[in-house]
Structure formats: C-alpha cells, structure tokens
C-alpha cells in the first residue's frame, strides 16, 4: 500500500526570494524533507506543480498589487495550514517604506515609464488579508527554525520557536553587550530572537532583522537610543528598515 505524502507548497509574493533560499540551504536536511512530503509547488526549486489542496503552504513576500491580494486568498482556500516566512510576509518588508510616503513619487523616481506600473499604495503582511496559522520572522528566516516549523506542522504540534529577544542569544553565546560596553545603539532588547546574535557578536548593534519580539518595550528603548547619541532622524532610521511597518516598530517613532 502506497503511503500518501502530505503536500507542501511554497509561494512567492513581493520579496527577494531570500527566505525560499533558506529552505534550499537546508541541504542534507532538505533531502529528508523532500522524502517526507510531496513538493506540490515551489517555483524557486522546480517547474513541476501538483494541484491542491495543500497540507501546508509556506508564503514568502508581502501584498503590493491587487492581483496578489486575490492570489493570496486562493492560496488560503487551497491550504489546510498557512505559515508566513520572513519580514516581507510578516511585516510588509523593506518595501513597506512606501507606507510612510507617496508611492506615486517612488514609482516616478524608479521607473522610466511609471504609467505601466500597477501597484497598491501600501505593502502589507499576509495576515492583513487572510488568516495565518503561524508567522516565522527573519530577514531572511533562520533555516533551522524553518525546518522546525515545517516539521511541527507535519506532525500536528506547536512549533518550538522562542519568543524572546536577541539579548537572550547574546547571553547564551557569551557576547558582551555592545550597548553597555561600548555605548553602541542596539535594537536587541526589542527584536525577536533567531539570528544567533549575529551583529552583536561582531561588535555591531542589532538592526532588528527578525522584527519585534513578543513583548517589545520600545517606549523604554527610544530614550536610551537618544542618550546614546542618535538624533530623532537616527532613531527613525533604525526602526524603519526590514520591519518598518510592524506595529511596535511603527509606533516607536512618529509618522512622517
């Protein structure tokens, strides 16, 4: 008797493909995963497709066009579970900087023939359009966390992903706090763990690649950043990067 494998689909919306590449970067683990599932949709890896319904859909990218707003609803309808992966899918991504300005001005500055561009005025996360079963943060996501999420959903359990901050990773690695030791502005206290404290390990402040942690106290951090020498514009810039429109980061600085 042939065992029916669960169908895994990977979908791309507005993004750089980095989080999909994190899945391919699993290398040896990817072979085991490919043996355990039927890869029904993954354009980054194969041109072959299998019709749904899908047991698990991984979604990379934000919604920036009316067409994609319709397409993501079709993905939801065809999927038993939907997991968003990366800053674009969970917070709108770097392209969500358009949410703070005039998108028409951006289009005119970038494209020689802006009249051919059809886009929404905002870049929004997937959860703003459909129900999402789990969000995995990162820019890009941690490949080992991604494997844990996929494995958890395939076995019907909750993913074991920490909800703590980058500061906890610094402690585990024995990394000296760059703020305390060197007076370096750092978003580690309000940023989701997952990167392994990469930047602080090289004496650089955290840039917030993994987005806000579960309970970020940006209200307390902003005055500290100012005391460390950041101007108002400097504070704005550190929060407006990969996860600019994530609510805790968006509310940390005045809109403008």
N, C-alpha and C positions, 0 to 999 in steps of 0.2 A: 504494500500500500504506500503510495507516494504522499509524503507529508506536504501540506500546503504551507508555504512560507509566507510570513507577513509581508505586505507590500510597503516599501519605503519610497517616498517621493521627496525630492529636493527641488525647491522652486526659487527662482531669482526674480527680484523686483529691482528698484533703483538702488544700486550698490556697486561695489568694486570687485565682487566675487571672492574677497579675501576669506570670508567665513566658510564658503564652499571649499576653498582650497585647504582650510584647516581639516576638513573631513578627509580629503585626499591625502593630507600629510600624515594621517594615521599609519600609513604604510603597512606594517605587518598586521596590526590590529584590523586594518581595513579588509584584509583577505578573510579573516574570520567573520567579520561583519557581513561581507558580501555573501559568504556561505550560509549565513543565518537568515538572510532576508532576500526578497525579490526586489531588485532595484528597478522600480517601475518608472521613475522619472528623475533624471539628473543630467541636464544638458551640459554641465561642465565636464562630465566624465564620459558620457555615451550619447549617441544619437538615437539609441533604441528606447522605445516607450511602451508602457503597458497601461491599458485603461484602468481607471479606478473601479470601485472605491479603494482608498489607500488606508492602511492601518495607522501610519504615521507620516505626516508631512512636515518637513523642515523648511522654514521660509526665511530667506535672506532678502534684505532690502526694504525700503520704505515705499509708501504710495505717493507718487508725484504726478500721475496722469489719471484722467477719468477712465481710461481703458484699464489701467491696473486696479482701480477701485472696483471695477466689475470683476476682473480676473481673480482677485483675492477672495471674493465671495464664492466663486465657483470652486476654488481650492478648498474652502471651508466645507462646502456642501459635499465634496467628494472625499473628505478625510474624517476618520474616526477621532484622530487627535492632531492638533496643530501646535508645533513648537517654533517660536521665532528665535532666530540666532543672530546675534550681533547688534551693534549700536544702531545701524540703519533700521532694522526691523523692530527694535525695542524702543527707540527714541527718535527716529526720524533721520539720524545720521548727520554727517557734516553738511549735507545738502539742506538740512533744516535751518541753516543760517538764513535762508530765504524768508523764513517766518518772521524775521526781525526787520525786514526791509521791503523794498519794492521789487517783486520778481520781474516785472517788465524791464526795469533798469538793468538787472542782472543779465537777462536774455539778450538785450541790445548790446551789452558790453562784451558778451562772449561769442555770439553768433553773427556771422556776416549777413544772413538773411533771416532775421528773427520772425518774419511773418510766417515762416514754415514751421515754427516751433509751437506745439500744443502742449501746455503744461498747466498744472494746478498752481495756485498762488502759495500753497504750503506743501511741505514734505512731512508726512505724518506716519507714526508707527503702525504696524499691522493691527495692534489691539484697538486702535481708534476706529477700525472698520469691521472687525469680526471678533468673535470670542476666541481667545487663545488659551491653550491648556498649560503652557509653561513658557517663560522667557529666559533665554540664556544670554547674558551680557558679555560684551567684549568687542574690541576693535583691533584685530579680529578676536573671535572666541578662542578660548583655550581648548585645544584638540582633545585633551584628556577629559575635560568637563563635558565636551560634546559627546564623546563616547559614552560617558556615564549617563547622560540624559537619554540617548538612544537606547542603551541597554535597559535603563529603568522602565521606559515606556513599553518596550518589547516584552518585559516581564511583569508588567502591571503594578509597578511600585513607584513610590515618590523618588525623584532624583536626589541624590545626596550632594547637593551643591551648597557650599557655605554662604550665608547671608551677611558675613562680617565684612570688615573694611580691610584695605590694603595694609593698614597699620599692624594687623594681626600677622600678616605674612612677613612683614619686616621683623617682627619679634621671633617668628619661627626660624627665619634664616639667619638671625643674629645680626641684622643690618642696623647700624647706628642711625637714629632718627636724624634726617638731614635738616629738619627744622630746628630741633633742639641743639644739635652740634654745630650747624653752620648758618643758621638763620635763613635757610632756603624755603621759599614758599612751596607748599605741597598740598595736593588735594587728597592725599592718602586717607585722612580721617573720615572723609565723606564718600570715598569711592569703593565700589564693590570689589571684593577680593576675587582673584582669578589669574592675575598676571604673574604671580610669584614675586611681587615687589621688584619688578624689573628695573624701573628707573631709579628708585632709591638705592638699589644695590650698586649703581654706578654714580652715586652722589648727585642725583638729579631729582627734583621734586616730581611727584606723581602728576600726570596730566589728565587723569580722570577717564582713561580709555574704556574702563569697564562700567562707566556710568555710576549713578548714585547707589550707595548701599541701601539696605532695607530701612534703616532709621538715620538718615544723614542730618547732622546738625549744622547746616550751612550758616545759620544765623550766628553761631558762635565762631565759625571759622573765618568768615569775611573780615571782621575787625582784626583778627590775627594776621591775615594776609596784608592788610593795610599797614599794620605795625611793622611788618617785615619789609616795607618799602614799596609795595605795589600801589600804583595810582588807581583811581576809580576805573580808568580805561584798562589798566593792567588786570584788575580783578575781573572785569567783564570778559577780557580775552581768555583768561584761564578757564572760565566756566563755559565759554562759547566755542567749543571745539567739537569733538566727535558726538557728544551727547548734549548739545546745546539746548534742545527743547525738551529734555527730560524735566519733569516738573520741579524737583528740588533744585536743579541747576538753573533752570529758567527763572525761578523766583529768587535766586540768590543775588541777582543784580537787576536793577531797574530796566524796563523795556525801553529800547531806544536805538 
